Amino acid sequence: MLLSVNTFVSLDGVMQGPGAPDEDRSGGFDRGGWLVPYASTWTNEVVEGWFHEADAFLFGRTSFGLLGGYWPKVTEPDNLIATRLNTLPKYVVSSTLTDDEADWHPTTVLRGDLADEVRRLKELPGGELQVHGSWKLVQTLHQAGLVDVYRLLQYPVVVGTGKRLFPDGSVPAAFTTVEESSRVLPGGVVSLTLTPTRLGAISAGAYTVHDGRSATVLD
């Protein structure tokens, strides 16, 4: 399976608490619910497209608890997101969560070395192993070079504080934009699909003047 990270981000890269004021107040965060004013049928269609590709889900403990407290209550049969989340295999990374507490079935608790566990899951047959939310988990997966695809909905708002998708100290990386699934939606939300092309270093260059003409020189 491919490992995809699917998330909402602000212009300044914040992904914390997008859906409600009390969704995630860790670190004193008090600006939750910032994407709701921009929600639309177009953003819903993009998110449903994400879930259509899922064959399994991988969560950190906090996101597992948040999503598991909401989506099992959504029982309408034509809700694609609820159907996928409530029926497909789920894996949650935790050293403290018990099997009895992981009662959003079917769920498996991963307690071993994270990188090894994820590599094992990626070897299973299927389309995509999807991560939604799970900020700390995403950092670890990025650092280990285990993410195959990033799907982002970037909202036209600066939150100003909070957990960022790529915080200071992240491993440098370069990406290619998947053009056919990247576009600006009505209302200004940007849908981006990115595939990593280089991890650990980025290309650089400089602007220079040669024979009176502005030119670029790449490393």
Buried (B, 14 or more C-beta within 10 A) or exposed (E): BBBBBBBBBBEEBBBBBBBEBEBBEEEEBEBBEBBEEBBEEBBEEBBEBBBEBBBBBBBBBBBBBBBBEBBBEEEEEEBBBBBBBBEBBBBBBBEEBEEEBBEBEEBBBBEEEBBEBBEEBBEEEBEBBBBBBBBEBBBBBBBBEBBBBBBBBBBEBEBEBBBBBBEEEEEEBEBEEBEEBBEEBEEEBBBBBBBBEEBEEEEEEEEEEEEEEEEEEEE
